Amino acid sequence: MRWNDALTLAVRDLLRRRVRTALTMLGVALGSGLLVALAIITNAADTKVIEHLGQGGPVSVIKVADARPRLNQLESDNFETDAPHDLTDADLAAIRGAPHVGRVIPVLTSPVQELPAQGGTFFDDIIGTDMTQARSLPITVLAGRLPAPASMTEVAATTDFLEKTHVDASHPRSVLGEEVMLTTPRVEAGPPGLVHGRSYRAVVVGVVAQDVTDGDFVVPVAQAQAARQWELGGAGSRDFPLPTSPYSGAVVIASSLADVHDVRAEIFVLGYATSAPEHLVASVEQYLGIVNVVLGSIGSVALAIALLSIANALLAALYERRREIGVVKAIGGRDRDVLRWFLLEALGLGLAGGAAGAMAGIVIAELIGLAVNQYLVAHSLGSLDLVGVPVLIPLAGWLGTGALAVVAGGIPSLRAAQLPAREAVVEA
């Protein structure tokens, strides 16, 4: 018996018992679909949850402070600072030259007095950084956009500012387009308390959640530099000393998450305190691993039940087709021909059910991802977009289901192949 003959017999038998074939394929599709959906969700969740720890930026972010580290710095995710340590261009260049460092973005803060349109007076910092590299920073745009890189009048308000002005954080768009008066103070020489201010009006063009450093507004670095120059033009005082460090800190991007500790160690040797969620990420990865095992077990049980339905269907077919098996063997069919016939039938059930299950799994994963994201946004928990399907997962699910279907149909197929022709014809 040739392969095409065996395939013809398998297809004919599948179509002959259409209801049973449909129900068997449905069981396979449900099991395969659940497993594919869980695989897609866990894969996306692992990636997105870890990314979310960086507030939208890469998970290999390391924050550097203009201060010396304490001896226990590398044992902590948070800053463990000692004496101040100026951070200069030469120091940033030394960090860039360290192994496994992908990018170094300087950060400059400056104190300002804020007079928002909603009323009130607040005093905090503006955070100046390179807007052209904002995608590498731990910054998530909640509404609007980031300021233009060269703008001196555009700012992005942080969620800290929204809380101060009692703006509902779930509706960040409400502050877009508003003006805020920012004033940089400068302590002058002469009588105590003599302070001059440099004021300018800024427009809120975006609202962001950020983990760069404390501050109410993220601005282009040129704005922060202008404020710093004005501040340095004064004499300072004991309560408001003039800053000596050219930069307030920096954001360092390691080449990969696995390199974060090594990069922190290099920066520690250079004499700077650092902060990175490496221990937190490791703990989260462990918990996600446990969740993945549990969900994978549930999906595997569902798929195993579906594959048992294939074995059951082939066993039923074996008893129904004893006469056919006997006739095939009586006219010269070999055991391997019958084995091929039944295995092709099992493969057809697995591939058809697996294809339907892969498509169903994609749809289920997408719907769950949308529902999770809507829930997080509705409860002001940020955004965690789980939508996005790696092609390899449904493809592996489809091919894997077909292969497992052949394995599940192995015992019934062997029994059919070993059935003696004479016995089959007589008993039938």
C-alpha positions as CSV (number, residue, x, y, z in Angstrom):
1,M,0.0,0.0,0.0
2,R,1.4,3.3,-1.0
3,W,1.3,6.5,1.1
4,N,-1.4,8.1,-1.0
5,D,-3.6,5.0,-0.7
6,A,-3.2,5.0,3.1
7,L,-4.1,8.8,3.1
8,T,-7.2,8.2,0.9
9,L,-8.4,5.5,3.4
10,A,-7.7,7.7,6.4
11,V,-9.6,10.7,4.9
12,R,-12.5,8.5,3.8
13,D,-12.8,7.0,7.3
14,L,-12.7,10.5,8.9
15,L,-15.4,11.8,6.6
16,R,-17.5,8.6,7.1
17,R,-18.0,9.3,10.8
18,R,-18.4,13.1,10.6
19,V,-20.0,13.7,14.0
20,R,-17.4,11.6,15.9
21,T,-14.6,13.2,13.9
22,A,-15.9,16.7,14.6
23,L,-16.3,16.0,18.3
24,T,-12.8,14.5,18.5
25,M,-11.3,17.5,16.6
26,L,-13.2,19.8,18.9
27,G,-11.7,18.2,22.0
28,V,-8.3,18.5,20.5
29,A,-8.9,22.1,19.5
30,L,-10.0,23.0,23.1
31,G,-7.0,21.4,24.7
32,S,-4.5,22.8,22.1
33,G,-6.2,26.2,22.2
34,L,-6.0,26.4,26.0
35,L,-2.3,25.4,26.0
36,V,-1.4,27.9,23.2
37,A,-3.3,30.7,24.9
38,L,-1.6,30.1,28.2
39,A,1.8,29.9,26.5
40,I,1.2,33.2,24.7
41,I,-0.1,34.9,27.9
42,T,2.8,33.7,30.1
43,N,5.4,34.6,27.5
44,A,4.0,38.1,27.1
45,A,3.4,38.5,30.8
46,D,7.0,37.5,31.6
47,T,8.3,40.1,29.2
48,K,5.8,42.9,29.9
49,V,5.8,42.6,33.6
50,I,9.6,42.8,33.8
51,E,9.5,45.8,31.4
52,H,6.8,47.4,33.5
53,L,9.2,47.4,36.5
54,G,11.2,50.0,34.5
55,Q,8.1,52.1,34.0
56,G,8.2,51.7,30.2
57,G,11.9,51.8,29.7
58,P,14.4,48.9,29.4
59,V,14.7,46.6,32.4
60,S,18.5,47.0,32.4
61,V,18.3,50.6,33.6
62,I,20.8,51.6,36.3
63,K,20.4,55.0,38.0
64,V,23.6,56.8,39.0
65,A,23.8,59.5,41.7
66,D,26.4,62.2,42.2
67,A,27.4,60.7,45.4
68,R,29.9,58.1,46.7
69,P,28.5,54.6,47.5
70,R,28.5,52.9,50.9
71,L,30.2,49.5,51.2
72,N,26.8,47.7,51.1
73,Q,25.7,49.4,47.9
74,L,25.8,46.3,45.6
75,E,23.7,44.4,48.1
76,S,20.8,46.8,47.8
77,D,18.5,47.8,44.9
78,N,18.2,51.4,46.3
79,F,20.8,54.1,46.5
80,E,23.2,53.7,49.5
81,T,24.9,57.1,49.3
82,D,27.8,58.6,51.3
83,A,29.6,61.9,50.6
84,P,28.8,63.9,47.5
85,H,30.9,63.1,44.4
86,D,30.8,65.4,41.4
87,L,29.7,63.7,38.2
88,T,31.5,65.2,35.2
89,D,31.7,64.6,31.5
90,A,35.0,62.7,32.1
91,D,33.2,60.5,34.6
92,L,30.4,59.8,32.2
93,A,32.9,58.9,29.6
94,A,34.6,56.4,32.0
95,I,31.2,54.8,32.6
96,R,30.6,54.6,28.9
97,G,33.9,52.8,28.5
98,A,33.0,50.1,31.1
99,P,32.2,46.6,29.8
100,H,28.5,45.8,29.0
101,V,27.4,49.4,29.0
102,G,25.0,50.2,26.2
103,R,24.1,53.8,26.8
104,V,24.7,56.6,29.3
105,I,22.2,59.5,29.5
106,P,23.0,62.4,31.9
107,V,20.3,63.9,34.1
108,L,20.3,67.4,35.5
109,T,17.8,68.6,38.1
110,S,17.1,72.2,39.2
111,P,14.8,73.6,41.9
112,V,11.9,75.7,40.8
113,Q,8.9,77.3,42.3
114,E,5.7,76.3,40.5
115,L,2.5,78.4,40.0
116,P,0.0,76.1,38.2
117,A,-3.2,77.3,36.6
118,Q,-5.2,75.5,39.3
119,G,-3.8,77.8,41.9
120,G,-1.4,77.2,44.8
121,T,2.4,77.4,45.0
122,F,4.7,74.4,45.0
123,F,8.5,74.0,45.2
124,D,10.1,71.0,43.6
125,D,12.6,70.1,40.9
126,I,12.6,69.9,37.1
127,I,14.3,66.9,35.6
128,G,16.3,67.7,32.5
129,T,17.5,65.0,30.2
130,D,18.1,64.3,26.5
131,M,14.7,64.0,24.9
132,T,16.2,62.4,21.8
133,Q,17.0,59.3,24.0
134,A,13.8,59.3,25.9
135,R,12.9,55.8,24.7
136,S,15.8,54.4,26.7
137,L,14.7,56.1,29.9
138,P,12.3,54.7,32.5
139,I,9.5,57.0,31.4
140,T,6.0,56.1,30.4
141,V,3.9,58.7,28.5
142,L,0.4,58.6,30.0
143,A,-1.1,61.4,27.9
144,G,0.1,63.8,25.2
145,R,3.8,63.6,24.3
146,L,7.3,64.4,25.5
147,P,8.7,68.0,25.1
148,A,10.5,68.7,21.9
149,P,14.3,68.2,22.4
150,A,15.2,71.9,21.9
151,S,12.1,73.5,23.4
152,M,12.6,76.0,26.3
153,T,8.8,76.3,27.0
154,E,7.4,72.8,26.9
155,V,7.3,70.4,29.9
156,A,5.9,67.0,30.7
157,A,4.1,66.9,34.1
158,T,4.8,63.9,36.3
159,T,2.1,62.1,38.4
160,D,3.6,63.7,41.5
161,F,2.5,67.1,40.1
162,L,-1.0,65.8,39.4
163,E,-1.3,64.6,43.0
164,K,-0.2,68.0,44.3
165,T,-2.8,69.8,42.1
166,H,-5.5,67.3,43.0
167,V,-5.9,66.2,39.4
168,D,-7.4,62.8,38.9
169,A,-4.5,60.6,37.7
170,S,-7.0,58.5,35.8
171,H,-7.7,61.5,33.5
172,P,-4.2,62.9,32.8
173,R,-5.3,64.6,29.6
174,S,-7.1,67.2,31.6
175,V,-3.9,69.1,32.2
176,L,-2.6,69.1,28.7
177,G,-2.2,72.5,27.2
178,E,-2.2,74.3,30.6
179,E,0.4,76.9,31.4
180,V,2.5,76.8,34.6
181,M,4.8,79.6,35.8
182,L,8.2,78.2,36.7
183,T,10.7,80.3,38.8
184,T,14.3,79.4,39.5
185,P,15.5,81.1,42.7
186,R,19.0,82.6,43.1
187,V,20.4,83.6,46.4
188,E,22.3,86.9,45.9
189,A,25.3,88.2,47.8
190,G,24.4,91.0,50.3
191,P,21.7,91.1,52.9
192,P,20.5,87.7,54.1
193,G,17.4,86.5,52.4
194,L,18.0,88.4,49.2
195,V,16.7,86.1,46.5
196,H,16.0,86.8,42.8
197,G,14.0,84.6,40.5
198,R,14.2,83.7,36.8
199,S,10.6,83.1,35.7
200,Y,9.2,81.7,32.5
201,R,5.9,80.3,31.3
202,A,5.8,76.6,30.3
203,V,3.1,74.6,28.5
204,V,2.2,71.1,29.7
205,V,2.4,69.0,26.5
206,G,2.4,65.6,28.2
207,V,1.9,63.6,31.4
208,V,4.4,60.9,32.3
209,A,5.0,58.2,34.9
210,Q,8.8,58.2,35.5
211,D,11.5,56.6,37.6
212,V,14.4,58.8,36.7
213,T,14.5,60.9,39.9
214,D,12.2,63.0,42.0
215,G,10.7,66.0,40.4
216,D,7.4,67.5,39.1
217,F,8.4,68.1,35.4
218,V,10.5,66.3,32.8
219,V,12.1,68.9,30.5
220,P,14.7,69.0,27.8
221,V,18.2,69.3,29.2
222,A,18.6,72.8,27.8
223,Q,15.9,74.1,30.1
224,A,17.5,72.5,33.1
225,Q,20.9,73.9,32.1
226,A,19.6,77.4,31.7
227,A,18.0,77.1,35.2
228,R,21.3,75.8,36.6
229,Q,23.3,78.6,35.0
230,W,21.0,81.2,36.6
231,E,21.3,79.5,40.0
232,L,25.1,79.4,39.7
233,G,25.2,83.2,39.1
234,G,24.3,83.8,42.7
235,A,26.3,83.5,45.9
236,G,24.4,80.7,47.5
237,S,23.9,80.4,51.2
238,R,24.3,77.9,54.0
239,D,20.7,76.7,53.5
240,F,20.9,76.8,49.7
241,P,24.5,75.9,48.7
242,L,25.4,76.2,45.1
243,P,25.7,72.8,43.3
244,T,29.2,71.8,42.3
245,S,28.4,68.7,40.2
246,P,27.8,69.4,36.5
247,Y,25.2,66.6,36.5
248,S,22.8,65.5,39.2
249,G,23.0,61.9,38.0
250,A,22.8,59.6,35.0
251,V,20.8,56.7,33.6
252,V,23.0,53.9,32.4
253,I,21.6,51.1,30.2
254,A,23.3,47.8,30.5
255,S,23.7,45.6,27.5
256,S,21.3,43.0,29.0
257,L,19.5,42.2,32.3
258,A,22.2,39.7,33.1
259,D,24.9,42.4,32.9
260,V,23.2,44.8,35.3
261,H,25.2,43.6,38.4
262,D,28.5,43.7,36.6
263,V,27.9,47.2,35.3
264,R,26.9,48.3,38.8
265,A,30.1,46.8,40.1
266,E,32.1,48.8,37.6
267,I,30.3,52.0,38.6
268,F,30.9,51.2,42.2
269,V,34.7,51.0,41.5
270,L,34.5,54.4,39.8
271,G,33.1,55.8,43.1
272,Y,29.4,56.4,42.5
273,A,26.2,55.1,44.1
274,T,23.7,53.3,42.0
275,S,20.2,52.0,42.0
276,A,18.7,49.2,39.9
277,P,15.8,46.7,40.6
278,E,18.1,43.6,40.0
279,H,17.0,41.8,43.2
280,L,13.4,42.7,42.6
281,V,13.5,41.5,39.0
282,A,15.1,38.2,40.2
283,S,12.3,37.7,42.7
284,V,9.6,38.5,40.1
285,E,11.2,36.1,37.7
286,Q,11.1,33.3,40.3
287,Y,7.5,33.9,41.0
288,L,6.6,34.1,37.3
289,G,8.5,30.8,36.8
290,I,6.2,29.2,39.4
291,V,3.1,30.6,37.7
292,N,4.3,29.4,34.4
293,V,4.7,25.9,35.7
294,V,1.2,25.9,37.2
295,L,-0.5,27.3,34.0
296,G,1.6,25.0,31.8
297,S,0.4,22.0,33.9
298,I,-3.2,23.0,33.5
299,G,-2.8,23.3,29.7
300,S,-1.0,20.0,29.5
301,V,-3.7,18.2,31.4
302,A,-6.3,19.7,29.0
303,L,-4.2,18.6,26.0
304,A,-3.7,15.1,27.4
305,I,-7.5,14.7,27.8
306,A,-7.9,15.8,24.2
307,L,-5.3,13.3,23.0
308,L,-7.1,10.5,24.9
309,S,-10.1,11.3,22.8
310,I,-8.1,10.5,19.7
311,A,-7.0,7.2,21.2
312,N,-10.6,6.4,22.1
313,A,-11.8,7.4,18.6
314,L,-9.2,5.1,17.0
315,L,-10.1,2.2,19.3
316,A,-13.7,2.6,18.3
317,A,-12.6,2.7,14.6
318,L,-10.6,-0.5,15.2
319,Y,-13.6,-2.5,16.3
320,E,-15.8,-1.0,13.5
321,R,-13.3,-1.7,10.7
322,R,-12.2,-5.2,11.6
323,R,-13.6,-6.6,8.3
324,E,-11.9,-3.8,6.3
325,I,-8.6,-4.5,8.1
326,G,-9.1,-8.2,7.3
327,V,-9.8,-7.5,3.6
328,V,-6.8,-5.3,3.3
329,K,-4.6,-7.9,4.8
330,A,-6.2,-10.7,2.7
331,I,-5.4,-8.9,-0.5
332,G,-1.7,-8.5,0.5
333,G,-1.7,-5.6,2.9
334,R,1.1,-5.7,5.4
335,D,1.0,-4.8,9.1
336,R,2.9,-1.6,8.4
337,D,0.3,-0.6,5.8
338,V,-2.5,-0.8,8.3
339,L,-0.3,1.0,10.9
340,R,0.4,3.8,8.4
341,W,-3.4,4.0,7.6
342,F,-4.3,4.5,11.3
343,L,-1.4,6.8,12.1
344,L,-2.3,9.1,9.2
345,E,-5.9,9.2,10.6
346,A,-4.5,10.2,14.0
347,L,-2.2,12.8,12.4
348,G,-5.2,14.2,10.5
349,L,-7.2,14.6,13.7
350,G,-4.2,16.2,15.5
351,L,-3.3,18.7,12.7
352,A,-6.9,19.7,12.1
353,G,-7.7,20.1,15.8
354,G,-4.3,21.7,16.4
355,A,-4.8,24.3,13.7
356,A,-8.2,25.3,15.1
357,G,-6.8,25.3,18.6
358,A,-3.9,27.5,17.6
359,M,-6.3,30.1,16.1
360,A,-8.6,29.9,19.1
361,G,-5.6,30.3,21.4
362,I,-4.5,33.5,19.6
363,V,-8.0,34.9,19.9
364,I,-8.3,34.0,23.6
365,A,-4.9,35.5,24.4
366,E,-5.7,38.7,22.6
367,L,-9.0,39.1,24.4
368,I,-7.4,38.4,27.8
369,G,-4.6,40.9,27.0
370,L,-7.1,43.6,26.1
371,A,-9.3,42.9,29.2
372,V,-6.2,43.0,31.5
373,N,-5.0,46.3,30.0
374,Q,-8.4,47.9,30.3
375,Y,-8.7,46.8,34.0
376,L,-5.3,48.3,34.8
377,V,-6.1,51.5,33.1
378,A,-9.5,51.8,34.7
379,H,-8.0,51.3,38.2
380,S,-5.1,53.8,37.5
381,L,-2.5,51.0,37.7
382,G,-0.8,52.1,34.5
383,S,-0.8,50.2,31.2
384,L,0.5,46.7,30.6
385,D,-0.1,45.8,27.0
386,L,-0.1,42.0,26.7
387,V,-1.3,42.0,23.1
388,G,1.1,40.6,20.6
389,V,1.6,37.0,19.5
390,P,4.9,35.4,18.8
391,V,4.5,33.4,15.6
392,L,6.6,30.5,17.0
393,I,4.1,29.6,19.8
394,P,1.0,28.9,17.7
395,L,3.2,27.2,15.1
396,A,4.8,25.0,17.8
397,G,1.4,24.3,19.3
398,W,0.0,23.2,15.9
399,L,2.9,20.9,15.0
400,G,3.3,19.6,18.5
401,T,-0.4,18.7,18.7
402,G,0.0,16.7,15.4
403,A,3.0,14.9,16.7
404,L,1.3,14.1,20.1
405,A,-1.8,12.9,18.2
406,V,0.4,10.3,16.4
407,V,1.8,9.2,19.8
408,A,-1.7,9.0,21.3
409,G,-2.9,6.9,18.3
410,G,0.1,4.6,18.5
411,I,-1.4,1.9,20.7
412,P,-4.7,1.6,18.7
413,S,-2.7,1.7,15.5
414,L,-0.4,-1.1,16.6
415,R,-3.4,-3.2,17.7
416,A,-5.0,-2.7,14.3
417,A,-1.7,-3.6,12.5
418,Q,-1.3,-6.8,14.5
419,L,-4.8,-8.0,14.0
420,P,-4.6,-11.3,12.1
421,A,-6.5,-11.2,8.8
422,R,-8.4,-14.5,9.3
423,E,-9.5,-13.5,12.8
424,A,-10.6,-10.1,11.6
425,V,-12.7,-11.5,8.8
426,V,-14.3,-14.2,10.9
427,E,-15.1,-12.0,13.9
428,A,-16.4,-9.3,11.7
